[in-house]
Amino acid sequence: MLKQVVDYFSPTGLGEAVALLRQFPGEAALVGGGLDLSWRPRKHARALIGLDRLALTYQEPREKGLAIGATTTLLQMVESPLLAAYQGGFLPRVLNRVATSLLRGMITIGGALVRAYPWADLPCLFLGLEAQVVLYDGNDRLLSLADYYADRSLRGPDGPLLRELLLPPLEGSRIAYQRFTRTAVDIPLLNQLLHIRWEESRVAEACVWLGARPGAAQRVTEVETLLVGSSLTGEEREQAVVRMREQAEVESDLRLSADYRRHLAGALLRRNLEEVADAA
Ligand SMILES: Cc1cc2nc3c(=O)[nH]c(=O)nc-3n(C[C@H](O)[C@H](O)[C@H](O)COP(=O)(O)OP(=O)(O)OC[C@H]3O[C@@H](n4cnc5c(N)ncnc54)[C@H](O)[C@@H]3O)c2cc1C
């Protein structure tokens, strides 16, 4: 499967990893969990550079929020006491439904965010949480995840290396995530993250991302605008559902028609709104 690979390197420092990328321009691949690389091998990759000895497996509190190192697996996040205390354990609950238990033990947060399949859970999830990433190419560079995805060149074979994910504190936030799948272990056919800030019994800010459309996640600003100022009454929630169906940029693919995705986009918003209204 990886017949073209002739070298495997196991650097012990970030500088060494970046130097190796430069030694094999266009012909190297960084290895996080290695699941994606073994599933869909990169034809360009003659050299593999393992990240497992770079001490990037950690979850720690920071002055503002939390930091998660790139080689932390989804399983480690599901089992993390730190994440259990963050937003009422929202992330472990959601991540525990992603892929299967065995795969969650392989998939790293770095590998999932860099690969960023349009149908994947993690980009939509962390875009909605307004996460940031730290990239390393000799120097650290802090970017919002949204800006990271806006520049495709940052996810090319020559790096930069994604070093860590930063999650904001999210005080006063209410968050809900829905994924629609055919079976419990299937990939999402549509997913949606709703994040609101609740102040004086009203929505002060709203953030809505719709993923697996089947294209890359769309920020649905028209729904956000409608929700700001709302007290999430049944009528206001239904208006938002209608607006979501109007604004969802969905298409057909082998799995689902555009019409059905449009209908679902509204249904997922209804569920998300019910969850955040209950929490509020
Ligand atoms: C059977 C199966 C089911 C799946 N189900 C789901 C699902 O339900 N939901 C979901 O969201 N995803 C799902 N995925 C997708 C999975 O999250 C991705 O394949 C992910 O890339 C795997 O992570 P990894 O750590 O093994 O990546 P790797 O194979 O290690 O790397 C993937 C890519 O990222 C690069 N890379 C890795 N780490 C870094 C880094 N720190 N900095 C820069 N580049 C890096 C690699 O060079 C490679 O190009 C599934 C995948 C499979 C095979």
The ligand as an SDF file (V2000), in Angstrom:
LIG
                    3D

 53 58  0  0  0  0  0  0  0  0999 V2000
  -12.8850    3.9170    8.4480 C   0  0  0  0  0  0  0  0  0  0  0  0
  -12.7830    5.3890    8.7450 C   0  0  0  0  0  0  0  0  0  0  0  0
  -13.8600    6.0200    9.3960 C   0  0  0  0  0  0  0  0  0  0  0  0
  -13.7800    7.3720    9.6790 C   0  0  0  0  0  0  0  0  0  0  0  0
  -14.8140    7.9760   10.3240 N   0  0  0  0  0  0  0  0  0  0  0  0
  -14.7750    9.2930   10.6250 C   0  0  0  0  0  0  0  0  0  0  0  0
  -15.8620    9.9420   11.2830 C   0  0  0  0  0  0  0  0  0  0  0  0
  -16.8750    9.3220   11.6150 O   0  0  0  0  0  0  0  0  0  0  0  0
  -15.7550   11.2790   11.5220 N   0  0  0  0  0  0  0  0  0  0  0  0
  -14.6340   11.9920   11.1870 C   0  0  0  0  0  0  0  0  0  0  0  0
  -14.5670   13.2060   11.4450 O   0  0  0  0  0  0  0  0  0  0  0  0
  -13.5850   11.4110   10.5530 N   0  0  0  0  0  0  0  0  0  0  0  0
  -13.6440   10.0880   10.2710 C   0  0  0  0  0  0  0  0  0  0  0  0
  -12.5990    9.4910    9.6040 N   0  0  0  0  0  0  0  0  0  0  0  0
  -11.5380   10.3520    9.0520 C   0  0  0  0  0  0  0  0  0  0  0  0
  -10.3080   10.4750    9.9560 C   0  0  0  0  0  0  0  0  0  0  0  0
  -10.6060   11.4160   10.9870 O   0  0  0  0  0  0  0  0  0  0  0  0
   -9.1500   10.9720    9.0650 C   0  0  0  0  0  0  0  0  0  0  0  0
   -8.8380    9.9420    8.1660 O   0  0  0  0  0  0  0  0  0  0  0  0
   -7.9300   11.4300    9.8420 C   0  0  0  0  0  0  0  0  0  0  0  0
   -7.0560   12.0770    8.9460 O   0  0  0  0  0  0  0  0  0  0  0  0
   -7.1880   10.2970   10.5280 C   0  0  0  0  0  0  0  0  0  0  0  0
   -6.2720   10.8470   11.4420 O   0  0  0  0  0  0  0  0  0  0  0  0
   -4.7650   10.3200   11.5570 P   0  0  0  0  0  0  0  0  0  0  0  0
   -4.1880   10.9300   12.7760 O   0  0  0  0  0  0  0  0  0  0  0  0
   -4.7070    8.8380   11.4440 O   0  0  0  0  0  0  0  0  0  0  0  0
   -4.1550   10.9860   10.2390 O   0  0  0  0  0  0  0  0  0  0  0  0
   -2.7680   10.5970    9.4320 P   0  0  0  0  0  0  0  0  0  0  0  0
   -3.0470    9.4360    8.5370 O   0  0  0  0  0  0  0  0  0  0  0  0
   -1.6570   10.4590   10.4150 O   0  0  0  0  0  0  0  0  0  0  0  0
   -2.5790   11.9490    8.6330 O   0  0  0  0  0  0  0  0  0  0  0  0
   -3.5820   12.4860    7.7730 C   0  0  0  0  0  0  0  0  0  0  0  0
   -2.9580   13.6500    6.9810 C   0  0  0  0  0  0  0  0  0  0  0  0
   -2.6100   14.7160    7.8460 O   0  0  0  0  0  0  0  0  0  0  0  0
   -1.1860   14.9740    7.8320 C   0  0  0  0  0  0  0  0  0  0  0  0
   -0.8380   15.2420    9.2210 N   0  0  0  0  0  0  0  0  0  0  0  0
   -1.0610   14.4270   10.2900 C   0  0  0  0  0  0  0  0  0  0  0  0
   -0.7410   15.0670   11.4210 N   0  0  0  0  0  0  0  0  0  0  0  0
   -0.2980   16.2880   11.0690 C   0  0  0  0  0  0  0  0  0  0  0  0
    0.1720   17.4210   11.8010 C   0  0  0  0  0  0  0  0  0  0  0  0
    0.2260   17.4450   13.1450 N   0  0  0  0  0  0  0  0  0  0  0  0
    0.5580   18.5320   11.1120 N   0  0  0  0  0  0  0  0  0  0  0  0
    0.4870   18.5600    9.7550 C   0  0  0  0  0  0  0  0  0  0  0  0
    0.0600   17.5190    9.0090 N   0  0  0  0  0  0  0  0  0  0  0  0
   -0.3290   16.4070    9.6590 C   0  0  0  0  0  0  0  0  0  0  0  0
   -0.5670   13.7240    7.2350 C   0  0  0  0  0  0  0  0  0  0  0  0
    0.6580   13.9970    6.5790 O   0  0  0  0  0  0  0  0  0  0  0  0
   -1.6620   13.2670    6.2810 C   0  0  0  0  0  0  0  0  0  0  0  0
   -1.5970   13.9920    5.0700 O   0  0  0  0  0  0  0  0  0  0  0  0
  -12.6240    8.1290    9.3140 C   0  0  0  0  0  0  0  0  0  0  0  0
  -11.5470    7.4890    8.6700 C   0  0  0  0  0  0  0  0  0  0  0  0
  -11.6210    6.1300    8.4040 C   0  0  0  0  0  0  0  0  0  0  0  0
  -10.4610    5.4680    7.7130 C   0  0  0  0  0  0  0  0  0  0  0  0
  1  2  1  0
  2  3  1  0
  2 52  2  0
  3  4  2  0
  4  5  1  0
  4 50  1  0
  5  6  2  0
  6  7  1  0
  6 13  1  0
  7  8  2  0
  7  9  1  0
  9 10  1  0
 10 11  2  0
 10 12  1  0
 12 13  2  0
 13 14  1  0
 14 15  1  0
 14 50  1  0
 15 16  1  0
 16 17  1  0
 16 18  1  0
 18 19  1  0
 18 20  1  0
 20 21  1  0
 20 22  1  0
 22 23  1  0
 23 24  1  0
 24 25  2  0
 24 26  1  0
 24 27  1  0
 27 28  1  0
 28 29  2  0
 28 30  1  0
 28 31  1  0
 31 32  1  0
 32 33  1  0
 33 34  1  0
 33 48  1  0
 34 35  1  0
 35 36  1  0
 35 46  1  0
 36 37  1  0
 36 45  1  0
 37 38  2  0
 38 39  1  0
 39 40  1  0
 39 45  2  0
 40 41  1  0
 40 42  2  0
 42 43  1  0
 43 44  2  0
 44 45  1  0
 46 47  1  0
 46 48  1  0
 48 49  1  0
 50 51  2  0
 51 52  1  0
 52 53  1  0
M  END
$$$$
